[in-house]
Amino acid sequence: MSKLPIISASQMGKILNHLGFALIRQKGSHAYFHHPDGRATVVPFHKGEDLGRGLIRAILRDIDLSLEEYARLRRKL
């Protein structure tokens, strides 16, 4: 598989909203997203910076989303 595509925090927020996650609070630059089934994750919104590959993998692990699903949603949105 090729390298994991890098996206911005706002793009990750759109993916999370599409999957049914809701922004429950934000403290500083860190946004906390929660899903009704109990999954949750934190996305850092730092102006002018994209999310790193390691952070994207950690978020995908938190929300139980495969790399293939992530790639499909990224292209769709």
Biopython code that builds the backbone (N, CA, C, O; Angstrom):
import numpy as np
from Bio.PDB.StructureBuilder import StructureBuilder

atoms = [
    (1, "MET", "N", (0.834, -1.173, 0.000)),
    (1, "MET", "CA", (0.000, 0.000, 0.000)),
    (1, "MET", "C", (0.878, 1.235, 0.000)),
    (1, "MET", "O", (1.961, 1.240, 0.586)),
    (2, "SER", "N", (0.409, 2.276, -0.657)),
    (2, "SER", "CA", (1.181, 3.509, -0.711)),
    (2, "SER", "C", (1.096, 4.248, 0.622)),
    (2, "SER", "O", (0.405, 3.810, 1.542)),
    (3, "LYS", "N", (1.792, 5.352, 0.713)),
    (3, "LYS", "CA", (1.796, 6.126, 1.948)),
    (3, "LYS", "C", (0.394, 6.628, 2.276)),
    (3, "LYS", "O", (-0.427, 6.860, 1.388)),
    (4, "LEU", "N", (0.150, 6.783, 3.541)),
    (4, "LEU", "CA", (-1.129, 7.282, 4.027)),
    (4, "LEU", "C", (-1.283, 8.747, 3.617)),
    (4, "LEU", "O", (-0.409, 9.559, 3.921)),
    (5, "PRO", "N", (-2.375, 9.104, 2.933)),
    (5, "PRO", "CA", (-2.561, 10.499, 2.523)),
    (5, "PRO", "C", (-2.744, 11.421, 3.733)),
    (5, "PRO", "O", (-3.464, 11.093, 4.676)),
    (6, "ILE", "N", (-2.096, 12.550, 3.687)),
    (6, "ILE", "CA", (-2.181, 13.538, 4.762)),
    (6, "ILE", "C", (-3.335, 14.491, 4.465)),
    (6, "ILE", "O", (-3.548, 14.887, 3.319)),
    (7, "ILE", "N", (-4.080, 14.857, 5.517)),
    (7, "ILE", "CA", (-5.180, 15.798, 5.373)),
    (7, "ILE", "C", (-5.101, 16.843, 6.486)),
    (7, "ILE", "O", (-4.323, 16.713, 7.431)),
    (8, "SER", "N", (-5.916, 17.868, 6.351)),
    (8, "SER", "CA", (-5.973, 18.896, 7.391)),
    (8, "SER", "C", (-6.944, 18.462, 8.484)),
    (8, "SER", "O", (-7.701, 17.506, 8.315)),
    (9, "ALA", "N", (-6.913, 19.167, 9.588)),
    (9, "ALA", "CA", (-7.804, 18.856, 10.698)),
    (9, "ALA", "C", (-9.258, 19.102, 10.311)),
    (9, "ALA", "O", (-10.142, 18.357, 10.736)),
    (10, "SER", "N", (-9.518, 20.131, 9.515)),
    (10, "SER", "CA", (-10.903, 20.397, 9.107)),
    (10, "SER", "C", (-11.435, 19.289, 8.209)),
    (10, "SER", "O", (-12.614, 18.945, 8.297)),
    (11, "GLN", "N", (-10.596, 18.724, 7.349)),
    (11, "GLN", "CA", (-11.019, 17.590, 6.525)),
    (11, "GLN", "C", (-11.317, 16.378, 7.396)),
    (11, "GLN", "O", (-12.277, 15.654, 7.131)),
    (12, "MET", "N", (-10.519, 16.143, 8.425)),
    (12, "MET", "CA", (-10.776, 15.039, 9.351)),
    (12, "MET", "C", (-12.084, 15.280, 10.090)),
    (12, "MET", "O", (-12.847, 14.341, 10.321)),
    (13, "GLY", "N", (-12.350, 16.522, 10.461)),
    (13, "GLY", "CA", (-13.610, 16.857, 11.109)),
    (13, "GLY", "C", (-14.802, 16.549, 10.220)),
    (13, "GLY", "O", (-15.824, 16.061, 10.703)),
    (14, "LYS", "N", (-14.684, 16.827, 8.923)),
    (14, "LYS", "CA", (-15.764, 16.512, 7.974)),
    (14, "LYS", "C", (-15.982, 15.007, 7.884)),
    (14, "LYS", "O", (-17.124, 14.548, 7.838)),
    (15, "ILE", "N", (-14.901, 14.239, 7.857)),
    (15, "ILE", "CA", (-15.014, 12.776, 7.806)),
    (15, "ILE", "C", (-15.706, 12.270, 9.067)),
    (15, "ILE", "O", (-16.594, 11.420, 8.995)),
    (16, "LEU", "N", (-15.299, 12.791, 10.222)),
    (16, "LEU", "CA", (-15.901, 12.362, 11.483)),
    (16, "LEU", "C", (-17.382, 12.713, 11.535)),
    (16, "LEU", "O", (-18.194, 11.901, 11.978)),
    (17, "ASN", "N", (-17.745, 13.919, 11.087)),
    (17, "ASN", "CA", (-19.160, 14.302, 11.051)),
    (17, "ASN", "C", (-19.947, 13.393, 10.125)),
    (17, "ASN", "O", (-21.070, 13.004, 10.447)),
    (18, "HIS", "N", (-19.374, 13.052, 8.983)),
    (18, "HIS", "CA", (-20.032, 12.154, 8.027)),
    (18, "HIS", "C", (-20.279, 10.773, 8.645)),
    (18, "HIS", "O", (-21.275, 10.121, 8.333)),
    (19, "LEU", "N", (-19.377, 10.333, 9.514)),
    (19, "LEU", "CA", (-19.507, 9.029, 10.158)),
    (19, "LEU", "C", (-20.433, 9.053, 11.375)),
    (19, "LEU", "O", (-20.668, 8.011, 11.986)),
    (20, "GLY", "N", (-20.962, 10.223, 11.737)),
    (20, "GLY", "CA", (-21.901, 10.313, 12.849)),
    (20, "GLY", "C", (-21.298, 10.805, 14.148)),
    (20, "GLY", "O", (-21.964, 10.771, 15.183)),
    (21, "PHE", "N", (-20.052, 11.262, 14.121)),
    (21, "PHE", "CA", (-19.417, 11.809, 15.311)),
    (21, "PHE", "C", (-19.872, 13.247, 15.503)),
    (21, "PHE", "O", (-20.100, 13.966, 14.530)),
    (22, "ALA", "N", (-20.002, 13.661, 16.737)),
    (22, "ALA", "CA", (-20.396, 15.031, 17.048)),
    (22, "ALA", "C", (-19.287, 15.706, 17.849)),
    (22, "ALA", "O", (-18.642, 15.087, 18.696)),
    (23, "LEU", "N", (-19.083, 16.977, 17.565)),
    (23, "LEU", "CA", (-18.120, 17.769, 18.325)),
    (23, "LEU", "C", (-18.755, 18.061, 19.676)),
    (23, "LEU", "O", (-19.755, 18.773, 19.758)),
    (24, "ILE", "N", (-18.169, 17.504, 20.744)),
    (24, "ILE", "CA", (-18.783, 17.700, 22.055)),
    (24, "ILE", "C", (-18.174, 18.861, 22.818)),
    (24, "ILE", "O", (-18.855, 19.506, 23.615)),
    (25, "ARG", "N", (-16.900, 19.132, 22.583)),
    (25, "ARG", "CA", (-16.286, 20.293, 23.213)),
    (25, "ARG", "C", (-14.950, 20.574, 22.527)),
    (25, "ARG", "O", (-14.406, 19.740, 21.804)),
    (26, "GLN", "N", (-14.448, 21.768, 22.780)),
    (26, "GLN", "CA", (-13.135, 22.130, 22.277)),
    (26, "GLN", "C", (-12.424, 22.911, 23.363)),
    (26, "GLN", "O", (-12.960, 23.876, 23.908)),
    (27, "LYS", "N", (-11.224, 22.486, 23.666)),
    (27, "LYS", "CA", (-10.406, 23.182, 24.660)),
    (27, "LYS", "C", (-9.137, 23.626, 23.952)),
    (27, "LYS", "O", (-8.291, 22.805, 23.598)),
    (28, "GLY", "N", (-9.015, 24.911, 23.754)),
    (28, "GLY", "CA", (-7.882, 25.422, 22.994)),
    (28, "GLY", "C", (-7.993, 24.982, 21.550)),
    (28, "GLY", "O", (-9.003, 25.232, 20.891)),
    (29, "SER", "N", (-6.960, 24.332, 21.063)),
    (29, "SER", "CA", (-6.959, 23.901, 19.667)),
    (29, "SER", "C", (-7.364, 22.435, 19.515)),
    (29, "SER", "O", (-7.320, 21.902, 18.407)),
    (30, "HIS", "N", (-7.758, 21.775, 20.605)),
    (30, "HIS", "CA", (-8.091, 20.358, 20.550)),
    (30, "HIS", "C", (-9.602, 20.153, 20.602)),
    (30, "HIS", "O", (-10.267, 20.544, 21.561)),
    (31, "ALA", "N", (-10.131, 19.524, 19.537)),
    (31, "ALA", "CA", (-11.565, 19.269, 19.427)),
    (31, "ALA", "C", (-11.844, 17.818, 19.803)),
    (31, "ALA", "O", (-11.171, 16.904, 19.326)),
    (32, "TYR", "N", (-12.834, 17.615, 20.656)),
    (32, "TYR", "CA", (-13.212, 16.287, 21.135)),
    (32, "TYR", "C", (-14.467, 15.840, 20.407)),
    (32, "TYR", "O", (-15.506, 16.496, 20.485)),
    (33, "PHE", "N", (-14.368, 14.717, 19.695)),
    (33, "PHE", "CA", (-15.490, 14.166, 18.944)),
    (33, "PHE", "C", (-15.966, 12.887, 19.617)),
    (33, "PHE", "O", (-15.160, 12.087, 20.093)),
    (34, "HIS", "N", (-17.293, 12.700, 19.654)),
    (34, "HIS", "CA", (-17.880, 11.523, 20.294)),
    (34, "HIS", "C", (-18.960, 10.946, 19.390)),
    (34, "HIS", "O", (-19.691, 11.685, 18.731)),
    (35, "HIS", "N", (-19.054, 9.620, 19.363)),
    (35, "HIS", "CA", (-20.068, 8.905, 18.582)),
    (35, "HIS", "C", (-21.079, 8.306, 19.554)),
    (35, "HIS", "O", (-20.703, 7.942, 20.668)),
    (36, "PRO", "N", (-22.357, 8.193, 19.166)),
    (36, "PRO", "CA", (-23.362, 7.614, 20.068)),
    (36, "PRO", "C", (-23.037, 6.204, 20.565)),
    (36, "PRO", "O", (-23.504, 5.808, 21.633)),
    (37, "ASP", "N", (-22.245, 5.443, 19.808)),
    (37, "ASP", "CA", (-21.911, 4.073, 20.233)),
    (37, "ASP", "C", (-20.743, 4.023, 21.223)),
    (37, "ASP", "O", (-20.346, 2.939, 21.650)),
    (38, "GLY", "N", (-20.193, 5.178, 21.590)),
    (38, "GLY", "CA", (-19.150, 5.220, 22.612)),
    (38, "GLY", "C", (-17.749, 5.526, 22.114)),
    (38, "GLY", "O", (-16.869, 5.828, 22.921)),
    (39, "ARG", "N", (-17.516, 5.460, 20.821)),
    (39, "ARG", "CA", (-16.192, 5.785, 20.296)),
    (39, "ARG", "C", (-15.931, 7.281, 20.436)),
    (39, "ARG", "O", (-16.853, 8.092, 20.338)),
    (40, "ALA", "N", (-14.686, 7.635, 20.664)),
    (40, "ALA", "CA", (-14.324, 9.048, 20.820)),
    (40, "ALA", "C", (-12.893, 9.263, 20.365)),
    (40, "ALA", "O", (-12.078, 8.340, 20.378)),
    (41, "THR", "N", (-12.597, 10.490, 19.962)),
    (41, "THR", "CA", (-11.244, 10.839, 19.562)),
    (41, "THR", "C", (-11.031, 12.338, 19.721)),
    (41, "THR", "O", (-11.981, 13.100, 19.900)),
    (42, "VAL", "N", (-9.772, 12.743, 19.653)),
    (42, "VAL", "CA", (-9.388, 14.149, 19.758)),
    (42, "VAL", "C", (-8.643, 14.520, 18.482)),
    (42, "VAL", "O", (-7.772, 13.781, 18.023)),
    (43, "VAL", "N", (-8.996, 15.679, 17.911)),
    (43, "VAL", "CA", (-8.322, 16.169, 16.713)),
    (43, "VAL", "C", (-7.742, 17.547, 17.019)),
    (43, "VAL", "O", (-8.487, 18.455, 17.389)),
    (44, "PRO", "N", (-6.428, 17.723, 16.872)),
    (44, "PRO", "CA", (-5.831, 19.037, 17.104)),
    (44, "PRO", "C", (-6.011, 19.941, 15.884)),
    (44, "PRO", "O", (-5.635, 19.569, 14.772)),
    (45, "PHE", "N", (-6.579, 21.112, 16.089)),
    (45, "PHE", "CA", (-6.777, 22.093, 15.023)),
    (45, "PHE", "C", (-5.728, 23.187, 15.171)),
    (45, "PHE", "O", (-5.975, 24.206, 15.817)),
    (46, "HIS", "N", (-4.555, 22.976, 14.571)),
    (46, "HIS", "CA", (-3.478, 23.966, 14.597)),
    (46, "HIS", "C", (-3.437, 24.667, 13.253)),
    (46, "HIS", "O", (-3.265, 24.032, 12.213)),
    (47, "LYS", "N", (-3.594, 25.956, 13.284)),
    (47, "LYS", "CA", (-3.682, 26.747, 12.055)),
    (47, "LYS", "C", (-2.444, 26.568, 11.178)),
    (47, "LYS", "O", (-1.310, 26.690, 11.643)),
    (48, "GLY", "N", (-2.686, 26.279, 9.913)),
    (48, "GLY", "CA", (-1.598, 26.153, 8.952)),
    (48, "GLY", "C", (-0.869, 24.823, 8.978)),
    (48, "GLY", "O", (0.105, 24.646, 8.245)),
    (49, "GLU", "N", (-1.316, 23.871, 9.809)),
    (49, "GLU", "CA", (-0.637, 22.578, 9.901)),
    (49, "GLU", "C", (-1.587, 21.448, 9.525)),
    (49, "GLU", "O", (-2.766, 21.466, 9.879)),
    (50, "ASP", "N", (-1.058, 20.470, 8.807)),
    (50, "ASP", "CA", (-1.801, 19.255, 8.504)),
    (50, "ASP", "C", (-1.560, 18.232, 9.598)),
    (50, "ASP", "O", (-0.623, 18.356, 10.386)),
    (51, "LEU", "N", (-2.414, 17.223, 9.636)),
    (51, "LEU", "CA", (-2.237, 16.132, 10.588)),
    (51, "LEU", "C", (-1.137, 15.209, 10.082)),
    (51, "LEU", "O", (-1.088, 14.907, 8.890)),
    (52, "GLY", "N", (-0.274, 14.766, 10.948)),
    (52, "GLY", "CA", (0.789, 13.842, 10.561)),
    (52, "GLY", "C", (0.245, 12.431, 10.359)),
    (52, "GLY", "O", (-0.847, 12.103, 10.822)),
    (53, "ARG", "N", (1.007, 11.619, 9.675)),
    (53, "ARG", "CA", (0.574, 10.240, 9.389)),
    (53, "ARG", "C", (0.328, 9.434, 10.666)),
    (53, "ARG", "O", (-0.637, 8.676, 10.752)),
    (54, "GLY", "N", (1.204, 9.603, 11.652)),
    (54, "GLY", "CA", (1.045, 8.876, 12.913)),
    (54, "GLY", "C", (-0.216, 9.287, 13.642)),
    (54, "GLY", "O", (-0.912, 8.443, 14.206)),
    (55, "LEU", "N", (-0.518, 10.580, 13.637)),
    (55, "LEU", "CA", (-1.726, 11.071, 14.289)),
    (55, "LEU", "C", (-2.975, 10.586, 13.555)),
    (55, "LEU", "O", (-3.963, 10.219, 14.191)),
    (56, "ILE", "N", (-2.937, 10.583, 12.231)),
    (56, "ILE", "CA", (-4.074, 10.077, 11.459)),
    (56, "ILE", "C", (-4.315, 8.604, 11.791)),
    (56, "ILE", "O", (-5.458, 8.191, 11.983)),
    (57, "ARG", "N", (-3.247, 7.814, 11.860)),
    (57, "ARG", "CA", (-3.391, 6.396, 12.221)),
    (57, "ARG", "C", (-3.987, 6.239, 13.620)),
    (57, "ARG", "O", (-4.823, 5.363, 13.843)),
    (58, "ALA", "N", (-3.562, 7.080, 14.557)),
    (58, "ALA", "CA", (-4.096, 7.009, 15.920)),
    (58, "ALA", "C", (-5.583, 7.348, 15.942)),
    (58, "ALA", "O", (-6.358, 6.693, 16.640)),
    (59, "ILE", "N", (-5.985, 8.363, 15.185)),
    (59, "ILE", "CA", (-7.399, 8.728, 15.111)),
    (59, "ILE", "C", (-8.200, 7.596, 14.480)),
    (59, "ILE", "O", (-9.285, 7.267, 14.962)),
    (60, "LEU", "N", (-7.683, 6.993, 13.409)),
    (60, "LEU", "CA", (-8.379, 5.886, 12.757)),
    (60, "LEU", "C", (-8.521, 4.696, 13.700)),
    (60, "LEU", "O", (-9.544, 4.012, 13.687)),
    (61, "ARG", "N", (-7.499, 4.447, 14.519)),
    (61, "ARG", "CA", (-7.587, 3.381, 15.528)),
    (61, "ARG", "C", (-8.662, 3.708, 16.566)),
    (61, "ARG", "O", (-9.434, 2.836, 16.965)),
    (62, "ASP", "N", (-8.705, 4.967, 16.998)),
    (62, "ASP", "CA", (-9.698, 5.385, 17.987)),
    (62, "ASP", "C", (-11.124, 5.177, 17.493)),
    (62, "ASP", "O", (-12.004, 4.797, 18.265)),
    (63, "ILE", "N", (-11.349, 5.425, 16.209)),
    (63, "ILE", "CA", (-12.710, 5.350, 15.680)),
    (63, "ILE", "C", (-12.996, 4.032, 14.963)),
    (63, "ILE", "O", (-14.055, 3.874, 14.356)),
    (64, "ASP", "N", (-12.059, 3.090, 15.030)),
    (64, "ASP", "CA", (-12.216, 1.766, 14.398)),
    (64, "ASP", "C", (-12.528, 1.863, 12.909)),
    (64, "ASP", "O", (-13.488, 1.260, 12.430)),
    (65, "LEU", "N", (-11.716, 2.622, 12.181)),
    (65, "LEU", "CA", (-11.893, 2.798, 10.744)),
    (65, "LEU", "C", (-10.660, 2.249, 10.036)),
    (65, "LEU", "O", (-9.532, 2.571, 10.409)),
    (66, "SER", "N", (-10.872, 1.430, 9.025)),
    (66, "SER", "CA", (-9.754, 0.840, 8.283)),
    (66, "SER", "C", (-9.131, 1.881, 7.354)),
    (66, "SER", "O", (-9.742, 2.903, 7.044)),
    (67, "LEU", "N", (-7.915, 1.601, 6.922)),
    (67, "LEU", "CA", (-7.229, 2.508, 5.997)),
    (67, "LEU", "C", (-7.968, 2.603, 4.666)),
    (67, "LEU", "O", (-7.987, 3.663, 4.040)),
    (68, "GLU", "N", (-8.580, 1.496, 4.231)),
    (68, "GLU", "CA", (-9.330, 1.489, 2.975)),
    (68, "GLU", "C", (-10.576, 2.374, 3.081)),
    (68, "GLU", "O", (-10.889, 3.134, 2.164)),
    (69, "GLU", "N", (-11.282, 2.264, 4.211)),
    (69, "GLU", "CA", (-12.464, 3.100, 4.433)),
    (69, "GLU", "C", (-12.067, 4.575, 4.491)),
    (69, "GLU", "O", (-12.756, 5.436, 3.944)),
    (70, "TYR", "N", (-10.959, 4.850, 5.154)),
    (70, "TYR", "CA", (-10.460, 6.227, 5.251)),
    (70, "TYR", "C", (-10.166, 6.778, 3.864)),
    (70, "TYR", "O", (-10.564, 7.899, 3.546)),
    (71, "ALA", "N", (-9.478, 6.005, 3.039)),
    (71, "ALA", "CA", (-9.140, 6.455, 1.691)),
    (71, "ALA", "C", (-10.401, 6.704, 0.863)),
    (71, "ALA", "O", (-10.474, 7.674, 0.109)),
    (72, "ARG", "N", (-11.389, 5.826, 1.007)),
    (72, "ARG", "CA", (-12.644, 5.991, 0.252)),
    (72, "ARG", "C", (-13.378, 7.251, 0.695)),
    (72, "ARG", "O", (-13.857, 8.017, -0.141)),
    (73, "LEU", "N", (-13.470, 7.472, 2.008)),
    (73, "LEU", "CA", (-14.155, 8.658, 2.524)),
    (73, "LEU", "C", (-13.400, 9.933, 2.156)),
    (73, "LEU", "O", (-14.015, 10.956, 1.855)),
    (74, "ARG", "N", (-12.092, 9.876, 2.180)),
    (74, "ARG", "CA", (-11.279, 11.043, 1.846)),
    (74, "ARG", "C", (-11.529, 11.478, 0.406)),
    (74, "ARG", "O", (-11.622, 12.672, 0.120)),
    (75, "ARG", "N", (-11.637, 10.514, -0.493)),
    (75, "ARG", "CA", (-11.908, 10.836, -1.912)),
    (75, "ARG", "C", (-13.340, 11.339, -2.087)),
    (75, "ARG", "O", (-13.605, 12.211, -2.914)),
    (76, "LYS", "N", (-14.261, 10.777, -1.298)),
    (76, "LYS", "CA", (-15.682, 11.110, -1.431)),
    (76, "LYS", "C", (-15.972, 12.527, -0.946)),
    (76, "LYS", "O", (-16.759, 13.247, -1.560)),
    (77, "LEU", "N", (-15.339, 12.924, 0.154)),
    (77, "LEU", "CA", (-15.618, 14.234, 0.740)),
    (77, "LEU", "C", (-14.608, 15.187, 0.268)),
    (77, "LEU", "O", (-14.648, 16.361, 0.637)),
]
sb = StructureBuilder()
sb.init_structure("model")
sb.init_model(0)
sb.init_chain("A")
sb.init_seg("    ")
for serial, (resi, resn, name, xyz) in enumerate(atoms, 1):
    if name == "N":
        sb.init_residue(resn, " ", resi, " ")
    sb.init_atom(name, np.array(xyz, "f"), 0.0, 1.0, " ", f" {name:<3s}", serial, name[0])
structure = sb.get_structure()
